[in-house]
């Protein structure tokens, strides 16, 4: 009865998708001259990743 499309999706975001989102944010920050950005991960993909995977992918180095 509800939306269960999530069942057909991967539980963890692929590195390429995560990088694309990070690049999008980075371009916006640079284009708008924003000096500081805070990103808070609330549930979902980042919290499902193992610590080693999260740090080893470069997600935090943008």
N, C-alpha and C positions, 0 to 999 in steps of 0.2 A: 504494500500500500504506500509506503514512503519511498524516498529516494535511496536506493541501494546500489547506485552506480559505483560507489567506492569499492565494492567487492571485486570489480574488474581492474582496479588500479594497484600499482605496486605500493607497499606500505612505506617504502623509503624512496625519497626523490633521487633520481639518477644524478650523478655528478654533473653531467652536461646541462641538465635543467637548472640545477642549483647555480652553476656558473653563469648561465644566461640571466638568471634573476639578479645575481650579484653584479654583473656587467651593466644591466639596465639601471640599477640603483646608482652605480658608480657614475655612469654617464649623466644621469639626472643631477646628481650632486655637483659634478664638475660644471655642467652647463648652467646651473643656477647659482653657482658660486657659494654653495653651502659649505660652511667650515667644519661642522661636526654632525655626525649621524650616529644615533644609537639604534641598534636593532635588537629587539627582544624576541627570542624564540619561545613560543608558547605552544607546547604540545606538537604533535605531528612529526614530520621528518627528522629534524635535528635531534629531537629527544629520543628517537628510536635508534639512532646510530650509535655504534660503539664508540667510545672515546678515541681509540686509536684511529678508526676510520674518519672521524670528524676532523681530527687534527692533521691527519695524513693527506687529506684531499686538497688542502689550501683554501677551504671555505672561509677561514678566518683571516686570510692574508690579503684581501682585496683592499 
